[in-house]
Amino acid sequence: MILVLNCGSQSIKWKVFNDKLKVVQKGHTEVSDTHNYEGILRQELVKINAHNVDLIGHRVVHGGRTFIKPVKITSENIYDLERLHDLAPLHNPYNVLGIRTCQRIFTETDNIAVFDTEFFADLPEKAFIYALPEKISEKFGFRRYGFQGTSHEYVASASAKAMADKKKAAQRIISVHLGGGASVCAIKNGKAVDTSMGYTPLEGLVMMTRSGNIDAGIVLELAKEFGIEEANEILNKESGLKGICGEGDMLKVLEKVKNKDKKASLALDVFVYSIQKYIGSYFAILGGCDILVFTGSIGSGSAKIRNMICKDLEILKKTKIMAIETDEELAIANKIQKLI
């Protein structure tokens, strides 16, 4: 049996798969109090029979320069993982906490880390490079790493298979993952060629609480005025839709829009507009688009949002538009099974 654990900053998801990758047990809980995260995680993990678990897979968001392919966790490399916390502060600390907790509960079971960044490891240099002095980029590892790669890879493959069933090849795919974090990916012949997130998961689209693309001069001013730590909090947790309308939950934003709240309407318009710009640019990069696929709790969960995004985009008239629920846990289990 393979246990896959997906620890996010606000949720804990897990699934147990048999050798045919069929789900035999699963759980999902929201975490409103992160101070008690480990306690909540332990409550979830005790639901699983430790004797049935042969291998544990973990979603880890940022692998940095050190980690690309899935890797077995050791007493040495877990410290290397912890050094990457600052690159994805909303994700990596909880990912590693999940690993350490499993080590304490499933003492005889190997833990395998699978990285969101893997799908983007082969981006063309023109897509991943930043226009900074080379010696600085080399020293700090500045490049576009990309994130949510497991999800983008899964839905791109699923959508391409759906088109193949209709005897039409899908070589150019734009994948849009919309949830608490949001990103767009351009995919050609099964490989990522560009993506909206960058060195960290902060770049790209306007998100629920993250600013997305922003003038670097603003970042410098924030750091000068408030210090690095508070500037980080502002950009990651107080910006995005929350920054514009005071609400970082899409369902609540939509409710405010329904009640004619002008700031909520503006926030939604900004969110949609940022996605449309990426779709248009990736359409140009790919030389067209066979499939536009939406996923994530908002992307596949809200027809209203999808319709707003696609409205008036005449370039999509020959594009198949799909909504596919992602399954990161299955994708991780599949990668791990190939290692056995």
N, C-alpha and C positions, 0 to 999 in steps of 0.2 A: 504494500500500500504506500502511496505517496501523499503526504500532507503538504498542501501549499498554503502558506500564510502570507496575507497581504495586509500589512499594517500601515494605515494612513494616519494622518494627524487627527482626523475626526471619525475614523471608522476602523473596525477590525473585521476582515473577511477571511474565511478559511474554507477549504474543501479537501476532502479525502477521496482519492481516486484509487480504483483497483488497477490491475495490470492491463486492462483494456481501456483505461482512462475514462471509465464511467464513474460518476459521482456516487459514493456510498454514504456520505455524511457531509453536512456543510453547516456553516453558521455565519451570521453577519450581525454586528452590533455597532451602534453609533456611540461615539465617545464625546460627551459634552464637557467632562472634567478631565483634562489631560494630566492633572496632578495625580490622579489615581489610575493612570493608564495601565501600569503593570498589573495592578490588582484586577482590573477589568479583563485584561488579556489572560491572566491566569484562570479566571472564571470560565472563559471560553475554552481554553486548552484542556481543562479537566473533563470536558465533555467527550474528549477523544480517548479511546483505548490505546495507551502507549504501546502495548504489545502488537498492535496491528500496523504500526507505522514503521516502514523500512527506510524511508528517506524523507527529508523535509526540504521543501523549496521555499525560498523567500524572495519576494519582490524587493529589489533595492533600486531606488530612483537614480542616484548618481554614482557612476563608477570611476569618474575622473580619468586620469591617464593610466592608472594602475590596473583597473579592472574593466575588461571588455566582454569576454565570454563568460558563461556560467562557471563558478569556481566553488570548490569545496572549502568551507570555512575551517580555519585552523586557529590555534591559540595565538599565532603570530599575525596572520593577515587580518584578523578582526580589528586589531589596533589601527591598521592601515585604513580600514573602512571608516573607523571613527574619526579619522583625520579629515574626512570629506564632509563632515556635518555642516560646516559653514556654507558649502556650495548648494545644499538643498535643505535649509533649516526646517522647512515644514514637512519634510519627508524622511531623510536619512536617519535622524536620531530615533525615530519610531521603528524604522526598518531594522536597525541594529538592535534596538531593545527587544524586538520580536525574536531575533536570532539568539540573543543571550538568554532570554526566558526559555526558549525551547531547549537550549543546552542544559539548563537546570532541571527541566521537567523530563525531557526525553534523553536521558544521559547516555544511552548507547547508540543513538541515531545520528547519522551524518546530516549536516545542514549544508545546502547548496544555495548560493546567492545568484540570482538572475537579474541582470541590469537593464533598466529602461533605455540606457544609452547604447546598448549593443546594436540595435537596428540602424543606428546612425554612424556606426564606426567607419563605414566606407563612403561617407559623403564626399562628393568632389571637393577638391581643395578650395575652389572658388566659392563654394557654398559654406564651408566651415571656417574659413580664415577671417580674422578681424583686422581691420586696417590700422594696426598698431605697430610700433617698432618691433622688429623680429625678435630682438634679444629679450624684450619684455614679455612677449607672448610665449617664448620658449621657457623663460624662467618661471612664469606663473601657470603655464598650461592653458592660456587663454585660447579658446576655440569654441566653435559651436558643437556642443555635445548632443543636444536634442533630448527630449524626454517623452514619456508616455509611449515609448517605442514598442513595447509588448502589445499594447492595445492597437496601435496603428498597423503593426504587422499582421495581427490577428484578423482585423476587419477587412484589410486590403485583400488578404488571402481568401477570406470567406466571400467577399463580393466578387472577386475574380472567378471563383469557382461557380458562383451563381450565374455569371454571364456565360461561362464555358458551357453550362448546361443548355444554354440557348444558342450554342454554336456560334458565339461571337467572342472573339478574344478581347480581353481588357488589358492593354499594355500601359495605359496612362490613367493613374488613379490619384484623386485628391481625397485624403482622409481628414475628417474634421472631428476631433475629440473634444466634446464640451461637457465639463463638469465643474467641480470646484476649481480645478486647473483646466486650462483649455489650450489646445494647440492644433495646428494644421500641418499636414505632411504631404509633399509631392513625391509620388512613387512611380517609377518607370521600370517595367519588366521585373516587378517584384522587389526592386531595390529603392531605398529612400535616396532621393537626390537633393532634397531641401526640406527644412522644417522650421517652424516659427520660434520654438524655444531655443535658447542658445547656450551660453556658458553655465547658466543656471536656469531653473524653471520660471524665472521672473520675466524673461524677455518674451516678446511676441504679442499675442492677443490681449485685449483688455479682459481681465478675468473677474471672478467674484470679489476677491479682496486684493488681488495683485494688479499693479499698474500696467503691466505689459510694456510695450515700447515707450520710451520716454527720453527726452533730451538729456544727454549725460550732464549737461550744465545744471539741470535741476537736481540731479543726484548729488553733485558737488555742493550745491547750496544747502541742501538738506543735511548733508554730513557736516558742513561747517556750522550750521545753526544748531542742530540737535545732537551731533555726535553720530558715530557709525552705528551703534546698536539701535538707537531710536529711529534713525533714518531707515534701517533695515526693517524695523517693525512697521513703519509708515508704508513703505513700498510693498511689503509682503502681506500685511494684515489689515491695513486701513485704507487701501486704495481701490482701484477697479470700480465695480458697480457700487460697492460700499462707500467709496470716497465721493462718488457723485451724488448718490441719493440716500446714503446712510444705511443701506440694506445690502448684505452680502449673500442673501439666499434668493435664488432665482424665483422660487415659488412665491415668496413674499414680494419680490419686485413686480412680478406679473399681477399680483393682487392689487398692489398700489397703482399700477398702470390702469387696471380695470376701474379703479376709483378716481381716475383722472388726475393722478399725482404727476405734476409736470417734471419734477426731478427724476422720478422713476422712469418716466417715458424717455427722458433724455439719456439716462443710463442705459436703457435697453437699446436705444438707437445707436449709441456709441459702441456698444458691444457688437451689435449686428454689423455695423459699418466696418469695424476692425476685421471681422471675419470675411466680409465681402472683398476687402482689399487684398487679403491673402489669397483667396480663391482666384481672383483676377490675375494676380501676379504668377501664381503657380500654373494657371491655364496657359499663360504665355511661355513660361519656362518649359512646360511639357509639350508645347506645340499642339495643345488641344487636351480634352479630357474625356475618357470613355466612361468613367464612373466617378461620381461624387458621393462618398459614403459618410454618413454621420453616425457617431457613436458617443458613449458617455451618458450620464444620467440626464443631461439636457439635450445632447445631440440626437440620441435615438429616442429619448423620452418625451420630447416636445415637438409635435407637428407644427405648432404655432411658430416656434423659433425657426424651424427649418423653412417654413413658408416665407417668413420675413427675410431670411437670408437669400433665398433663391428668387424672390420677387424681383422682376425687372432685369435679371441677369440673362440677357439674350444670348450670351455666349454658351449657355448651358442647354440650348435647344436640342442639341444632338447627344447630350450627356445623360446617361442613366443615373438617376438619383435614388439612393438607397438609405435605409436606416437599419443598422445592425447592432444588436446589443453585444458589447464586448465581453470577452471571457478571459481575462488576464490569467486567472488561476489555471484554466485548461491549457493555455499557451505555455505557461511556466512548467506545468506537469509534462507536457509534450517535450519540451527542451530537456528536462531532467531525465526523462525515460531514455532519451537517446544517449545519455552518458553512461547508463548502466551496462 
